[in-house]
Amino acid sequence: MTNSEHDISWALKLLEREPDLEENIVTKYFHVGLCTLTGASAPALANYLYKRPLSAGIQNIIIFGIVGGLVGAYLKAREVDILATRDAKMRHYITLHPEDFPPPERKKYADLFLPWDPVR
């Protein structure tokens, strides 16, 4: 078992995040925005179903929107924590079992294509 046989740096590099990667606006604010919208629309929907003006009980719409935003922020933080834990477990497994992660063989496109004979 030589060091070159069980070089796992390529596998660990797959789990690293690119340093210049920035989240787009959808992934950054999806949970907060969706939960805020859901929280604020629940009392508005109740107003509509009870045939009251939309602005009736505006304090409920605002409070439920804020609570929904907080729930969304919690869900986003929980998702980040779950994904970080998963990545840490994978890194730990890779370091404990390097024999399961042999370096991939480099292939050329010429090796992937089947021989082709034109039929005329």
C-alpha positions in Angstrom: 0.0 0.0 0.0 1.9 3.0 -1.3 0.9 6.6 -1.0 0.3 6.8 -4.8 -2.0 3.8 -4.7 -4.4 5.5 -2.2 -4.2 9.1 -3.0 -7.6 10.5 -1.9 -6.9 14.1 -2.5 -9.0 14.1 -5.7 -12.0 12.7 -3.8 -11.6 15.2 -1.0 -11.3 18.0 -3.5 -14.7 17.2 -4.9 -16.3 18.1 -1.5 -14.6 21.5 -1.3 -16.5 24.6 -2.2 -15.1 26.9 -4.9 -13.7 30.0 -3.1 -15.2 32.4 -5.6 -18.6 30.8 -5.8 -21.5 33.1 -4.9 -25.0 32.0 -4.2 -27.6 33.4 -6.6 -30.4 35.4 -5.2 -33.0 32.6 -5.6 -31.0 30.1 -3.5 -30.0 32.7 -1.0 -33.5 34.0 -0.2 -35.8 31.1 -1.3 -36.7 29.8 2.2 -37.2 33.2 3.7 -39.2 34.5 0.8 -41.5 31.5 0.4 -42.2 31.3 4.2 -42.8 35.0 4.4 -45.2 34.9 1.5 -47.0 31.8 2.9 -47.3 33.4 6.4 -48.6 36.7 5.1 -51.0 35.1 2.6 -52.7 32.8 5.2 -54.6 35.7 7.0 -55.2 37.4 3.6 -56.8 34.2 2.3 -58.9 34.0 5.5 -60.1 37.6 4.8 -61.0 36.6 1.3 -62.9 33.5 2.3 -64.8 35.4 5.0 -65.6 38.1 2.4 -63.8 40.8 4.4 -61.6 43.5 2.9 -58.0 42.5 2.3 -56.8 45.2 4.7 -58.9 43.9 7.5 -56.6 42.7 10.3 -53.5 44.1 8.6 -51.6 43.5 11.8 -52.2 39.7 11.4 -50.8 39.8 7.9 -47.7 41.6 9.1 -47.2 39.4 12.2 -47.7 36.2 10.2 -45.3 37.4 7.5 -42.6 38.2 10.1 -43.1 34.8 11.8 -42.9 33.1 8.4 -39.7 34.9 7.6 -38.2 33.8 10.8 -39.3 30.2 10.1 -37.7 30.5 6.7 -34.4 31.7 8.1 -34.4 28.8 10.6 -35.1 26.3 7.8 -32.2 27.8 5.7 -29.8 27.6 8.6 -31.0 24.0 9.3 -30.4 23.0 5.7 -26.9 24.5 5.7 -26.2 22.6 9.0 -27.5 19.3 7.6 -25.5 19.6 4.4 -22.3 20.5 6.3 -22.8 17.5 8.6 -23.3 15.3 5.5 -20.1 16.6 3.9 -18.1 16.1 7.1 -19.3 12.5 7.4 -18.3 11.9 3.7 -14.9 13.4 4.3 -14.4 11.3 7.4 -15.4 8.1 5.5 -13.1 8.9 2.6 -10.1 9.4 5.0 -10.9 6.2 6.9 -11.4 4.1 3.7 -9.0 5.3 1.0 -9.1 1.8 -0.6 -12.7 2.5 -1.7 -11.6 5.6 -3.7 -9.0 4.7 -6.3 -8.0 7.5 -8.6 -10.2 7.6 -11.7 -8.6 6.5 -14.9 -8.2 9.3 -17.5 -9.8 8.4 -20.8 -9.5 10.0 -24.2 -12.6 10.6 -26.4 -11.0 8.2 -28.9 -11.3 5.4 -26.2 -15.0 6.1 -25.6 -16.1 6.0 -29.3 -16.9 2.7 -30.9 -15.4 1.9 -34.3 -17.5 3.2 -37.1 -17.6 2.0 -40.6 -19.6 4.1 -43.0 -22.3 2.2 -45.0 -22.9 3.5 -48.4 
